[in-house]
Amino acid sequence: MKPLDTAILLAGVPLASPVTLLSGCVGFCEDLARMEGFDFSAVGAIFLKGTTLQARQGNRPPRVVETQGGMLNAIGLQNPGARHVVDHILPTIQHLPTRFFANIAGSTVAEYGEVARIFDDSPVDGIEINISCPNVKEGGAAFGSDPKVAAHVVETVKRVTSKPVITKLSPNVTDITRVAQAVIDAGTDAISAINTLMGMAIDLEKRRPVLGNGQGGLSGPAIKPVALLQVWRIHQIAGPRGIPIVGQGGITTARDAMEFMVAGATAIGLGTALFRNPLGAREVLDGMVAWGQRLGVANFHEIRGTLNQP
Ligand SMILES: Cc1cc2nc3c(=O)[nH]c(=O)nc-3n(C[C@H](O)[C@H](O)[C@H](O)COP(=O)(O)O)c2cc1C
């Protein structure tokens, strides 16, 4: 059987594997770093927990609830602040044999710029922008819900960093391709899709939302069909511009991962699946390699966006 080269290029960053671990699902990697024998060779990159300028406590509990085929979370960007991450956390994980992307968030466009500037002067391999956060100056609407505002965030970040920038799109919009187009025009080097879908769980006895925050982000297998469609739609405009996509949303198995690649993803991410199986990356990568070998491809780039017409 032909050997398959698992290496991919994501926004100019060479990854040994197309399998990544998603933001918020492995914290700042402290646990994985301590886990003896954790197989980093299957993990192309790790997206660190969303980081803001100042430390944040996050939302009040309960912050997570299981739903059918998924989970709702309203962690609320709990993090120790960008300066602390760069000065005290990155030095303890940067030796690990994988790539790291910061995941940045803010309440104002200026805050995104300041956080990006702090990570620009750090060993991370790139910066992922989470534009699903509420914009306090615009009544709390998410930055990612308006193509113009989303583009403004990307331009602001691009101005202060020479590192590759990945923009993570929200599915909570009418037409995700308009936002994708705007952030590509603003200079993003890659796109992550999709972030969680807003949802609610209700405690019927108390007639109250289960989550302390009232609402939260739905993730896990329940959102996979939505994510696949959005990745495929984004690929129609990102593909011709040479902009890679990190496909995510409910991926649990190698088969899920291959579906995302066929839809147009260059890399894929494991998020909620890690809560059940923190070691899942190896299993998924091995399964992907077996699929690729059956198809006779030399690398995963050959599979990207090869979906046939219905
Ligand atoms: C507990 C939890 C925390 C998350 N925190 C972040 C975050 O800080 N920043 C971010 O961009 N996405 C965050 N996400 C979204 C994930 O990175 C991912 O995009 C989403 O969950 C879809 O993938 P999945 O269905 O495989 O989990 C979080 C998701 C979960 C479940």
The ligand as a Gaussian input file, in Angstrom:
#p B3LYP/6-31G(d) Opt

LIG

0 1
 C      -16.586000      23.729000      26.882000
 C      -16.305000      24.463000      25.606000
 C      -15.563000      25.643000      25.646000
 C      -15.274000      26.330000      24.455000
 N      -14.508000      27.477000      24.506000
 C      -14.189000      28.121000      23.351000
 C      -13.333000      29.270000      23.373000
 O      -12.827000      29.692000      24.418000
 N      -13.073000      29.899000      22.184000
 C      -13.589000      29.442000      20.998000
 O      -13.311000      30.036000      19.942000
 N      -14.376000      28.340000      20.941000
 C      -14.679000      27.677000      22.080000
 N      -15.468000      26.544000      22.025000
 C      -15.963000      26.054000      20.729000
 C      -15.109000      24.875000      20.215000
 O      -13.764000      25.268000      20.047000
 C      -15.661000      24.318000      18.872000
 O      -15.560000      25.299000      17.870000
 C      -17.128000      23.891000      18.979000
 O      -17.380000      23.260000      20.216000
 C      -17.538000      22.935000      17.840000
 O      -16.790000      21.741000      17.825000
 P      -17.231000      20.380000      18.605000
 O      -18.666000      20.105000      18.250000
 O      -16.287000      19.337000      18.092000
 O      -17.049000      20.639000      20.062000
 C      -15.768000      25.845000      23.200000
 C      -16.518000      24.663000      23.183000
 C      -16.780000      23.958000      24.352000
 C      -17.580000      22.684000      24.275000

